Amino acid sequence: MGSRPPKPLDSFFEKLSGLLAMLPTIFKNYYIPVESFKQQLQDIDSSKRVPVRVVLPSVPQIGMQPNMSYLANQIKVIKCEDKKGNICELINGPRIETRITYAGNKKIVFYFDSLYISNNAIVGMTSRFIPSLTRTIPFKDITKVEVQDSHKRYKYV
């Protein structure tokens, strides 16, 4: 008597548990102390940004791969910490998301490469699909800064 072939659900649950086990490392959050965040962005104002073009994931339903252009900061490396306080560096790029907690425990997500300083506040894009959708948060209201690689298929061209 041979072994029975795996049931489709057994295979599905094996794959699912493997994927779930990887999630903590795939979407790892890093932290930037607020003062370090200010220092890293201190020389970036609207005049220091450069034009970039990003290819977005393809849209098979309409048979195209859209791209977009916007102004990005020139920060190459983001200095941050992991949850244990170990110093880390992330390479800045279109996939890096920044979640800022500010006054009243409100949260907003920006794309790190879009951030710059204006009038003692941070300004940045909140959407890749609508680049003109920006928000401004005064530095004095920021209580926490988190960054992560979203692993979205955005890349500079």
CNS distance restraints for C-alpha pairs under 8 A (distance, minus, plus):
assign (resid   6 and name CA) (resid  10 and name CA) 6.26 0.50 0.50
assign (resid   6 and name CA) (resid  11 and name CA) 6.67 0.50 0.50
assign (resid   7 and name CA) (resid  11 and name CA) 6.59 0.50 0.50
assign (resid   8 and name CA) (resid  12 and name CA) 6.21 0.50 0.50
assign (resid   9 and name CA) (resid  13 and name CA) 6.05 0.50 0.50
assign (resid  10 and name CA) (resid  14 and name CA) 6.19 0.50 0.50
assign (resid  11 and name CA) (resid  15 and name CA) 6.28 0.50 0.50
assign (resid  12 and name CA) (resid  16 and name CA) 6.08 0.50 0.50
assign (resid  13 and name CA) (resid  17 and name CA) 5.97 0.50 0.50
assign (resid  14 and name CA) (resid  18 and name CA) 6.26 0.50 0.50
assign (resid  15 and name CA) (resid  19 and name CA) 6.26 0.50 0.50
assign (resid  16 and name CA) (resid  20 and name CA) 6.13 0.50 0.50
assign (resid  17 and name CA) (resid  21 and name CA) 6.10 0.50 0.50
assign (resid  18 and name CA) (resid  22 and name CA) 6.58 0.50 0.50
assign (resid  19 and name CA) (resid  23 and name CA) 6.57 0.50 0.50
assign (resid  20 and name CA) (resid  24 and name CA) 7.99 0.50 0.50
assign (resid  22 and name CA) (resid  26 and name CA) 6.22 0.50 0.50
assign (resid  23 and name CA) (resid  27 and name CA) 6.05 0.50 0.50
assign (resid  24 and name CA) (resid  28 and name CA) 5.86 0.50 0.50
assign (resid  26 and name CA) (resid 151 and name CA) 7.73 0.50 0.50
assign (resid  27 and name CA) (resid 148 and name CA) 6.46 0.50 0.50
assign (resid  27 and name CA) (resid 149 and name CA) 6.59 0.50 0.50
assign (resid  27 and name CA) (resid 150 and name CA) 6.56 0.50 0.50
assign (resid  27 and name CA) (resid 151 and name CA) 7.85 0.50 0.50
assign (resid  28 and name CA) (resid 148 and name CA) 6.11 0.50 0.50
assign (resid  28 and name CA) (resid 149 and name CA) 7.52 0.50 0.50
assign (resid  29 and name CA) (resid  82 and name CA) 6.99 0.50 0.50
assign (resid  29 and name CA) (resid  83 and name CA) 7.65 0.50 0.50
assign (resid  29 and name CA) (resid 146 and name CA) 6.40 0.50 0.50
assign (resid  29 and name CA) (resid 147 and name CA) 5.84 0.50 0.50
assign (resid  29 and name CA) (resid 148 and name CA) 5.02 0.50 0.50
assign (resid  30 and name CA) (resid  80 and name CA) 6.07 0.50 0.50
assign (resid  30 and name CA) (resid  81 and name CA) 5.44 0.50 0.50
assign (resid  30 and name CA) (resid  82 and name CA) 4.80 0.50 0.50
assign (resid  30 and name CA) (resid  83 and name CA) 6.71 0.50 0.50
assign (resid  30 and name CA) (resid 146 and name CA) 5.53 0.50 0.50
assign (resid  30 and name CA) (resid 147 and name CA) 5.18 0.50 0.50
assign (resid  30 and name CA) (resid 148 and name CA) 6.13 0.50 0.50
assign (resid  31 and name CA) (resid  80 and name CA) 5.45 0.50 0.50
assign (resid  31 and name CA) (resid  81 and name CA) 5.10 0.50 0.50
assign (resid  31 and name CA) (resid  82 and name CA) 6.24 0.50 0.50
assign (resid  31 and name CA) (resid  83 and name CA) 7.26 0.50 0.50
assign (resid  31 and name CA) (resid 144 and name CA) 7.86 0.50 0.50
assign (resid  31 and name CA) (resid 145 and name CA) 5.84 0.50 0.50
assign (resid  31 and name CA) (resid 146 and name CA) 4.47 0.50 0.50
assign (resid  31 and name CA) (resid 147 and name CA) 6.17 0.50 0.50
assign (resid  32 and name CA) (resid  36 and name CA) 6.34 0.50 0.50
assign (resid  32 and name CA) (resid  37 and name CA) 5.87 0.50 0.50
assign (resid  32 and name CA) (resid  79 and name CA) 7.15 0.50 0.50
assign (resid  32 and name CA) (resid  80 and name CA) 4.75 0.50 0.50
assign (resid  32 and name CA) (resid  81 and name CA) 6.26 0.50 0.50
assign (resid  32 and name CA) (resid 144 and name CA) 7.63 0.50 0.50
assign (resid  32 and name CA) (resid 145 and name CA) 5.39 0.50 0.50
assign (resid  32 and name CA) (resid 146 and name CA) 6.14 0.50 0.50
assign (resid  32 and name CA) (resid 147 and name CA) 7.54 0.50 0.50
assign (resid  33 and name CA) (resid  37 and name CA) 6.16 0.50 0.50
assign (resid  33 and name CA) (resid  80 and name CA) 7.66 0.50 0.50
assign (resid  33 and name CA) (resid 144 and name CA) 7.10 0.50 0.50
assign (resid  33 and name CA) (resid 145 and name CA) 6.72 0.50 0.50
assign (resid  34 and name CA) (resid  38 and name CA) 6.29 0.50 0.50
assign (resid  34 and name CA) (resid 142 and name CA) 7.14 0.50 0.50
assign (resid  34 and name CA) (resid 143 and name CA) 6.91 0.50 0.50
assign (resid  34 and name CA) (resid 144 and name CA) 6.39 0.50 0.50
assign (resid  34 and name CA) (resid 145 and name CA) 6.48 0.50 0.50
assign (resid  35 and name CA) (resid  39 and name CA) 6.25 0.50 0.50
assign (resid  36 and name CA) (resid  40 and name CA) 6.07 0.50 0.50
assign (resid  36 and name CA) (resid  79 and name CA) 8.00 0.50 0.50
assign (resid  37 and name CA) (resid  41 and name CA) 6.36 0.50 0.50
assign (resid  37 and name CA) (resid 145 and name CA) 7.60 0.50 0.50
assign (resid  38 and name CA) (resid  42 and name CA) 5.66 0.50 0.50
assign (resid  38 and name CA) (resid 139 and name CA) 7.83 0.50 0.50
assign (resid  40 and name CA) (resid  78 and name CA) 7.68 0.50 0.50
assign (resid  40 and name CA) (resid  79 and name CA) 7.92 0.50 0.50
assign (resid  41 and name CA) (resid 115 and name CA) 7.91 0.50 0.50
assign (resid  41 and name CA) (resid 116 and name CA) 6.55 0.50 0.50
assign (resid  41 and name CA) (resid 117 and name CA) 6.91 0.50 0.50
assign (resid  42 and name CA) (resid 117 and name CA) 7.07 0.50 0.50
assign (resid  43 and name CA) (resid  48 and name CA) 7.94 0.50 0.50
assign (resid  44 and name CA) (resid  48 and name CA) 5.67 0.50 0.50
assign (resid  44 and name CA) (resid  49 and name CA) 7.29 0.50 0.50
assign (resid  44 and name CA) (resid  73 and name CA) 6.67 0.50 0.50
assign (resid  44 and name CA) (resid  74 and name CA) 7.98 0.50 0.50
assign (resid  44 and name CA) (resid 116 and name CA) 5.22 0.50 0.50
assign (resid  44 and name CA) (resid 117 and name CA) 5.98 0.50 0.50
assign (resid  45 and name CA) (resid  49 and name CA) 7.17 0.50 0.50
assign (resid  45 and name CA) (resid 116 and name CA) 5.09 0.50 0.50
assign (resid  45 and name CA) (resid 117 and name CA) 4.86 0.50 0.50
assign (resid  45 and name CA) (resid 118 and name CA) 6.19 0.50 0.50
assign (resid  46 and name CA) (resid 116 and name CA) 6.30 0.50 0.50
assign (resid  46 and name CA) (resid 117 and name CA) 7.16 0.50 0.50
assign (resid  46 and name CA) (resid 118 and name CA) 7.33 0.50 0.50
assign (resid  48 and name CA) (resid  73 and name CA) 6.74 0.50 0.50
assign (resid  48 and name CA) (resid  74 and name CA) 7.52 0.50 0.50
assign (resid  49 and name CA) (resid  71 and name CA) 5.49 0.50 0.50
assign (resid  49 and name CA) (resid  72 and name CA) 5.03 0.50 0.50
assign (resid  49 and name CA) (resid  73 and name CA) 4.58 0.50 0.50
assign (resid  49 and name CA) (resid  74 and name CA) 6.44 0.50 0.50
assign (resid  50 and name CA) (resid  71 and name CA) 5.11 0.50 0.50
assign (resid  50 and name CA) (resid  72 and name CA) 5.37 0.50 0.50
assign (resid  50 and name CA) (resid  73 and name CA) 6.48 0.50 0.50
assign (resid  50 and name CA) (resid  74 and name CA) 7.10 0.50 0.50
assign (resid  51 and name CA) (resid  69 and name CA) 6.79 0.50 0.50
assign (resid  51 and name CA) (resid  70 and name CA) 5.64 0.50 0.50
assign (resid  51 and name CA) (resid  71 and name CA) 4.44 0.50 0.50
assign (resid  51 and name CA) (resid  72 and name CA) 6.28 0.50 0.50
assign (resid  52 and name CA) (resid  69 and name CA) 5.55 0.50 0.50
assign (resid  52 and name CA) (resid  70 and name CA) 5.70 0.50 0.50
assign (resid  52 and name CA) (resid  71 and name CA) 6.05 0.50 0.50
assign (resid  52 and name CA) (resid  72 and name CA) 6.48 0.50 0.50
assign (resid  52 and name CA) (resid 156 and name CA) 6.89 0.50 0.50
assign (resid  52 and name CA) (resid 157 and name CA) 7.72 0.50 0.50
assign (resid  53 and name CA) (resid  67 and name CA) 6.79 0.50 0.50
assign (resid  53 and name CA) (resid  68 and name CA) 5.54 0.50 0.50
assign (resid  53 and name CA) (resid  69 and name CA) 4.29 0.50 0.50
assign (resid  53 and name CA) (resid  70 and name CA) 6.65 0.50 0.50
assign (resid  53 and name CA) (resid 156 and name CA) 5.73 0.50 0.50
assign (resid  53 and name CA) (resid 157 and name CA) 5.74 0.50 0.50
assign (resid  54 and name CA) (resid  67 and name CA) 5.43 0.50 0.50
assign (resid  54 and name CA) (resid  68 and name CA) 5.41 0.50 0.50
assign (resid  54 and name CA) (resid  69 and name CA) 6.31 0.50 0.50
assign (resid  54 and name CA) (resid  94 and name CA) 7.36 0.50 0.50
assign (resid  54 and name CA) (resid 154 and name CA) 6.36 0.50 0.50
assign (resid  54 and name CA) (resid 155 and name CA) 5.35 0.50 0.50
assign (resid  54 and name CA) (resid 156 and name CA) 4.46 0.50 0.50
assign (resid  54 and name CA) (resid 157 and name CA) 5.86 0.50 0.50
assign (resid  55 and name CA) (resid  65 and name CA) 7.10 0.50 0.50
assign (resid  55 and name CA) (resid  66 and name CA) 6.22 0.50 0.50
assign (resid  55 and name CA) (resid  67 and name CA) 4.27 0.50 0.50
assign (resid  55 and name CA) (resid  68 and name CA) 6.65 0.50 0.50
assign (resid  55 and name CA) (resid 154 and name CA) 5.77 0.50 0.50
assign (resid  55 and name CA) (resid 155 and name CA) 5.54 0.50 0.50
assign (resid  55 and name CA) (resid 156 and name CA) 6.37 0.50 0.50
assign (resid  55 and name CA) (resid 157 and name CA) 6.67 0.50 0.50
assign (resid  56 and name CA) (resid  65 and name CA) 6.48 0.50 0.50
assign (resid  56 and name CA) (resid  66 and name CA) 5.57 0.50 0.50
assign (resid  56 and name CA) (resid  67 and name CA) 5.42 0.50 0.50
assign (resid  56 and name CA) (resid  68 and name CA) 7.59 0.50 0.50
assign (resid  56 and name CA) (resid 153 and name CA) 6.52 0.50 0.50
assign (resid  56 and name CA) (resid 154 and name CA) 5.06 0.50 0.50
assign (resid  56 and name CA) (resid 155 and name CA) 7.17 0.50 0.50
assign (resid  57 and name CA) (resid  65 and name CA) 6.21 0.50 0.50
assign (resid  57 and name CA) (resid  66 and name CA) 7.19 0.50 0.50
assign (resid  57 and name CA) (resid 152 and name CA) 7.97 0.50 0.50
assign (resid  57 and name CA) (resid 153 and name CA) 5.61 0.50 0.50
assign (resid  57 and name CA) (resid 154 and name CA) 6.57 0.50 0.50
assign (resid  58 and name CA) (resid  63 and name CA) 7.50 0.50 0.50
assign (resid  58 and name CA) (resid  64 and name CA) 5.78 0.50 0.50
assign (resid  58 and name CA) (resid  65 and name CA) 4.00 0.50 0.50
assign (resid  58 and name CA) (resid  66 and name CA) 6.55 0.50 0.50
assign (resid  59 and name CA) (resid  63 and name CA) 5.95 0.50 0.50
assign (resid  59 and name CA) (resid  64 and name CA) 5.54 0.50 0.50
assign (resid  59 and name CA) (resid  65 and name CA) 5.97 0.50 0.50
assign (resid  59 and name CA) (resid  66 and name CA) 7.68 0.50 0.50
assign (resid  60 and name CA) (resid  64 and name CA) 6.57 0.50 0.50
assign (resid  68 and name CA) (resid 129 and name CA) 7.98 0.50 0.50
assign (resid  70 and name CA) (resid 131 and name CA) 6.82 0.50 0.50
assign (resid  71 and name CA) (resid 114 and name CA) 6.77 0.50 0.50
assign (resid  72 and name CA) (resid 113 and name CA) 5.23 0.50 0.50
assign (resid  72 and name CA) (resid 114 and name CA) 4.81 0.50 0.50
assign (resid  72 and name CA) (resid 115 and name CA) 7.39 0.50 0.50
assign (resid  73 and name CA) (resid 113 and name CA) 5.41 0.50 0.50
assign (resid  73 and name CA) (resid 114 and name CA) 5.96 0.50 0.50
assign (resid  73 and name CA) (resid 115 and name CA) 6.51 0.50 0.50
assign (resid  73 and name CA) (resid 116 and name CA) 6.78 0.50 0.50
assign (resid  74 and name CA) (resid 113 and name CA) 7.59 0.50 0.50
assign (resid  75 and name CA) (resid  92 and name CA) 6.59 0.50 0.50
assign (resid  75 and name CA) (resid 113 and name CA) 7.43 0.50 0.50
assign (resid  76 and name CA) (resid  91 and name CA) 6.03 0.50 0.50
assign (resid  76 and name CA) (resid  92 and name CA) 5.32 0.50 0.50
assign (resid  76 and name CA) (resid  93 and name CA) 7.97 0.50 0.50
assign (resid  77 and name CA) (resid  89 and name CA) 6.20 0.50 0.50
assign (resid  77 and name CA) (resid  90 and name CA) 5.67 0.50 0.50
assign (resid  77 and name CA) (resid  91 and name CA) 4.72 0.50 0.50
assign (resid  77 and name CA) (resid  92 and name CA) 5.52 0.50 0.50
assign (resid  78 and name CA) (resid  89 and name CA) 5.47 0.50 0.50
assign (resid  78 and name CA) (resid  90 and name CA) 5.05 0.50 0.50
assign (resid  78 and name CA) (resid  91 and name CA) 6.24 0.50 0.50
assign (resid  78 and name CA) (resid  92 and name CA) 6.22 0.50 0.50
assign (resid  79 and name CA) (resid  87 and name CA) 7.26 0.50 0.50
assign (resid  79 and name CA) (resid  88 and name CA) 6.07 0.50 0.50
assign (resid  79 and name CA) (resid  89 and name CA) 4.79 0.50 0.50
assign (resid  79 and name CA) (resid  90 and name CA) 6.71 0.50 0.50
assign (resid  80 and name CA) (resid  87 and name CA) 5.94 0.50 0.50
assign (resid  80 and name CA) (resid  88 and name CA) 5.22 0.50 0.50
assign (resid  80 and name CA) (resid  89 and name CA) 5.95 0.50 0.50
assign (resid  80 and name CA) (resid  90 and name CA) 7.49 0.50 0.50
assign (resid  81 and name CA) (resid  85 and name CA) 5.20 0.50 0.50
assign (resid  81 and name CA) (resid  86 and name CA) 5.25 0.50 0.50
assign (resid  81 and name CA) (resid  87 and name CA) 4.58 0.50 0.50
assign (resid  81 and name CA) (resid  88 and name CA) 5.28 0.50 0.50
assign (resid  81 and name CA) (resid  89 and name CA) 7.97 0.50 0.50
assign (resid  82 and name CA) (resid  86 and name CA) 5.46 0.50 0.50
assign (resid  82 and name CA) (resid  87 and name CA) 6.78 0.50 0.50
assign (resid  82 and name CA) (resid  88 and name CA) 6.74 0.50 0.50
assign (resid  92 and name CA) (resid  96 and name CA) 6.40 0.50 0.50
assign (resid  92 and name CA) (resid 112 and name CA) 7.16 0.50 0.50
assign (resid  92 and name CA) (resid 113 and name CA) 6.42 0.50 0.50
assign (resid  93 and name CA) (resid 112 and name CA) 7.53 0.50 0.50
assign (resid  93 and name CA) (resid 113 and name CA) 5.92 0.50 0.50
assign (resid  93 and name CA) (resid 155 and name CA) 7.51 0.50 0.50
assign (resid  93 and name CA) (resid 156 and name CA) 7.72 0.50 0.50
assign (resid  94 and name CA) (resid 111 and name CA) 6.87 0.50 0.50
assign (resid  94 and name CA) (resid 112 and name CA) 7.56 0.50 0.50
assign (resid  94 and name CA) (resid 113 and name CA) 6.20 0.50 0.50
assign (resid  94 and name CA) (resid 154 and name CA) 5.87 0.50 0.50
assign (resid  94 and name CA) (resid 155 and name CA) 6.18 0.50 0.50
assign (resid  94 and name CA) (resid 156 and name CA) 7.14 0.50 0.50
assign (resid  95 and name CA) (resid 111 and name CA) 7.38 0.50 0.50
assign (resid  95 and name CA) (resid 149 and name CA) 5.70 0.50 0.50
assign (resid  95 and name CA) (resid 150 and name CA) 5.49 0.50 0.50
assign (resid  95 and name CA) (resid 151 and name CA) 6.14 0.50 0.50
assign (resid  95 and name CA) (resid 152 and name CA) 5.85 0.50 0.50
assign (resid  95 and name CA) (resid 153 and name CA) 7.38 0.50 0.50
assign (resid  95 and name CA) (resid 154 and name CA) 5.87 0.50 0.50
assign (resid  95 and name CA) (resid 155 and name CA) 7.50 0.50 0.50
assign (resid  96 and name CA) (resid 111 and name CA) 5.96 0.50 0.50
assign (resid  96 and name CA) (resid 112 and name CA) 5.72 0.50 0.50
assign (resid  96 and name CA) (resid 113 and name CA) 7.34 0.50 0.50
assign (resid  96 and name CA) (resid 147 and name CA) 6.77 0.50 0.50
assign (resid  96 and name CA) (resid 148 and name CA) 5.69 0.50 0.50
assign (resid  96 and name CA) (resid 149 and name CA) 4.60 0.50 0.50
assign (resid  96 and name CA) (resid 150 and name CA) 6.01 0.50 0.50
assign (resid  97 and name CA) (resid 109 and name CA) 6.57 0.50 0.50
assign (resid  97 and name CA) (resid 110 and name CA) 5.80 0.50 0.50
assign (resid  97 and name CA) (resid 111 and name CA) 4.62 0.50 0.50
assign (resid  97 and name CA) (resid 112 and name CA) 5.66 0.50 0.50
assign (resid  97 and name CA) (resid 147 and name CA) 5.60 0.50 0.50
assign (resid  97 and name CA) (resid 148 and name CA) 5.52 0.50 0.50
assign (resid  97 and name CA) (resid 149 and name CA) 6.33 0.50 0.50
assign (resid  97 and name CA) (resid 150 and name CA) 6.35 0.50 0.50
assign (resid  98 and name CA) (resid 109 and name CA) 5.44 0.50 0.50
assign (resid  98 and name CA) (resid 110 and name CA) 5.07 0.50 0.50
assign (resid  98 and name CA) (resid 111 and name CA) 5.84 0.50 0.50
assign (resid  98 and name CA) (resid 112 and name CA) 5.62 0.50 0.50
assign (resid  98 and name CA) (resid 145 and name CA) 6.90 0.50 0.50
assign (resid  98 and name CA) (resid 146 and name CA) 5.62 0.50 0.50
assign (resid  98 and name CA) (resid 147 and name CA) 4.43 0.50 0.50
assign (resid  98 and name CA) (resid 148 and name CA) 6.73 0.50 0.50
assign (resid  99 and name CA) (resid 107 and name CA) 6.61 0.50 0.50
assign (resid  99 and name CA) (resid 108 and name CA) 5.60 0.50 0.50
assign (resid  99 and name CA) (resid 109 and name CA) 4.35 0.50 0.50
assign (resid  99 and name CA) (resid 110 and name CA) 6.38 0.50 0.50
assign (resid  99 and name CA) (resid 145 and name CA) 5.94 0.50 0.50
assign (resid  99 and name CA) (resid 146 and name CA) 5.11 0.50 0.50
assign (resid  99 and name CA) (resid 147 and name CA) 6.24 0.50 0.50
assign (resid 100 and name CA) (resid 107 and name CA) 5.53 0.50 0.50
assign (resid 100 and name CA) (resid 108 and name CA) 5.45 0.50 0.50
assign (resid 100 and name CA) (resid 109 and name CA) 6.35 0.50 0.50
assign (resid 100 and name CA) (resid 110 and name CA) 7.83 0.50 0.50
assign (resid 100 and name CA) (resid 142 and name CA) 6.83 0.50 0.50
assign (resid 100 and name CA) (resid 143 and name CA) 7.65 0.50 0.50
assign (resid 100 and name CA) (resid 144 and name CA) 5.82 0.50 0.50
assign (resid 100 and name CA) (resid 145 and name CA) 4.76 0.50 0.50
assign (resid 100 and name CA) (resid 146 and name CA) 6.45 0.50 0.50
assign (resid 101 and name CA) (resid 105 and name CA) 5.86 0.50 0.50
assign (resid 101 and name CA) (resid 106 and name CA) 5.55 0.50 0.50
assign (resid 101 and name CA) (resid 107 and name CA) 4.45 0.50 0.50
assign (resid 101 and name CA) (resid 108 and name CA) 6.74 0.50 0.50
assign (resid 101 and name CA) (resid 142 and name CA) 5.99 0.50 0.50
assign (resid 101 and name CA) (resid 143 and name CA) 5.63 0.50 0.50
assign (resid 101 and name CA) (resid 144 and name CA) 4.99 0.50 0.50
assign (resid 101 and name CA) (resid 145 and name CA) 6.47 0.50 0.50
assign (resid 102 and name CA) (resid 106 and name CA) 5.40 0.50 0.50
assign (resid 102 and name CA) (resid 107 and name CA) 6.34 0.50 0.50
assign (resid 102 and name CA) (resid 137 and name CA) 7.75 0.50 0.50
assign (resid 102 and name CA) (resid 141 and name CA) 5.09 0.50 0.50
assign (resid 102 and name CA) (resid 142 and name CA) 4.23 0.50 0.50
assign (resid 102 and name CA) (resid 143 and name CA) 5.22 0.50 0.50
assign (resid 102 and name CA) (resid 144 and name CA) 6.95 0.50 0.50
assign (resid 103 and name CA) (resid 141 and name CA) 5.02 0.50 0.50
assign (resid 103 and name CA) (resid 142 and name CA) 6.60 0.50 0.50
assign (resid 103 and name CA) (resid 143 and name CA) 7.22 0.50 0.50
assign (resid 108 and name CA) (resid 126 and name CA) 7.87 0.50 0.50
assign (resid 109 and name CA) (resid 126 and name CA) 6.03 0.50 0.50
assign (resid 110 and name CA) (resid 114 and name CA) 7.54 0.50 0.50
assign (resid 110 and name CA) (resid 115 and name CA) 7.52 0.50 0.50
assign (resid 110 and name CA) (resid 124 and name CA) 5.86 0.50 0.50
assign (resid 110 and name CA) (resid 125 and name CA) 5.49 0.50 0.50
assign (resid 110 and name CA) (resid 126 and name CA) 4.64 0.50 0.50
assign (resid 110 and name CA) (resid 127 and name CA) 7.60 0.50 0.50
assign (resid 111 and name CA) (resid 115 and name CA) 7.03 0.50 0.50
assign (resid 111 and name CA) (resid 124 and name CA) 6.89 0.50 0.50
assign (resid 111 and name CA) (resid 125 and name CA) 5.98 0.50 0.50
assign (resid 111 and name CA) (resid 126 and name CA) 6.43 0.50 0.50
assign (resid 111 and name CA) (resid 127 and name CA) 7.79 0.50 0.50
assign (resid 112 and name CA) (resid 124 and name CA) 7.63 0.50 0.50
assign (resid 112 and name CA) (resid 147 and name CA) 8.00 0.50 0.50
assign (resid 114 and name CA) (resid 123 and name CA) 7.92 0.50 0.50
assign (resid 114 and name CA) (resid 124 and name CA) 5.15 0.50 0.50
assign (resid 114 and name CA) (resid 125 and name CA) 5.75 0.50 0.50
assign (resid 115 and name CA) (resid 122 and name CA) 6.62 0.50 0.50
assign (resid 115 and name CA) (resid 123 and name CA) 5.55 0.50 0.50
assign (resid 115 and name CA) (resid 124 and name CA) 4.40 0.50 0.50
assign (resid 115 and name CA) (resid 125 and name CA) 7.20 0.50 0.50
assign (resid 116 and name CA) (resid 122 and name CA) 5.81 0.50 0.50
assign (resid 116 and name CA) (resid 123 and name CA) 5.43 0.50 0.50
assign (resid 116 and name CA) (resid 124 and name CA) 6.55 0.50 0.50
assign (resid 117 and name CA) (resid 121 and name CA) 5.61 0.50 0.50
assign (resid 117 and name CA) (resid 122 and name CA) 4.81 0.50 0.50
assign (resid 117 and name CA) (resid 123 and name CA) 6.03 0.50 0.50
assign (resid 118 and name CA) (resid 122 and name CA) 6.39 0.50 0.50
assign (resid 118 and name CA) (resid 123 and name CA) 6.76 0.50 0.50
assign (resid 120 and name CA) (resid 138 and name CA) 6.25 0.50 0.50
assign (resid 120 and name CA) (resid 139 and name CA) 6.13 0.50 0.50
assign (resid 121 and name CA) (resid 136 and name CA) 6.34 0.50 0.50
assign (resid 121 and name CA) (resid 137 and name CA) 5.41 0.50 0.50
assign (resid 121 and name CA) (resid 138 and name CA) 3.94 0.50 0.50
assign (resid 121 and name CA) (resid 139 and name CA) 4.98 0.50 0.50
assign (resid 121 and name CA) (resid 140 and name CA) 8.00 0.50 0.50
assign (resid 122 and name CA) (resid 136 and name CA) 5.59 0.50 0.50
assign (resid 122 and name CA) (resid 137 and name CA) 5.33 0.50 0.50
assign (resid 122 and name CA) (resid 138 and name CA) 6.20 0.50 0.50
assign (resid 122 and name CA) (resid 139 and name CA) 6.47 0.50 0.50
assign (resid 123 and name CA) (resid 134 and name CA) 6.78 0.50 0.50
assign (resid 123 and name CA) (resid 135 and name CA) 5.70 0.50 0.50
assign (resid 123 and name CA) (resid 136 and name CA) 4.45 0.50 0.50
assign (resid 123 and name CA) (resid 137 and name CA) 6.62 0.50 0.50
assign (resid 124 and name CA) (resid 134 and name CA) 5.31 0.50 0.50
assign (resid 124 and name CA) (resid 135 and name CA) 5.83 0.50 0.50
assign (resid 124 and name CA) (resid 136 and name CA) 6.84 0.50 0.50
assign (resid 125 and name CA) (resid 131 and name CA) 6.16 0.50 0.50
assign (resid 125 and name CA) (resid 132 and name CA) 7.17 0.50 0.50
assign (resid 125 and name CA) (resid 133 and name CA) 5.88 0.50 0.50
assign (resid 125 and name CA) (resid 134 and name CA) 4.41 0.50 0.50
assign (resid 125 and name CA) (resid 135 and name CA) 6.70 0.50 0.50
assign (resid 126 and name CA) (resid 131 and name CA) 7.72 0.50 0.50
assign (resid 126 and name CA) (resid 133 and name CA) 6.09 0.50 0.50
assign (resid 126 and name CA) (resid 134 and name CA) 5.77 0.50 0.50
assign (resid 126 and name CA) (resid 135 and name CA) 7.10 0.50 0.50
assign (resid 127 and name CA) (resid 131 and name CA) 6.00 0.50 0.50
assign (resid 127 and name CA) (resid 133 and name CA) 6.27 0.50 0.50
assign (resid 127 and name CA) (resid 134 and name CA) 7.86 0.50 0.50
assign (resid 137 and name CA) (resid 141 and name CA) 7.00 0.50 0.50
assign (resid 137 and name CA) (resid 142 and name CA) 7.38 0.50 0.50
assign (resid 138 and name CA) (resid 142 and name CA) 7.01 0.50 0.50
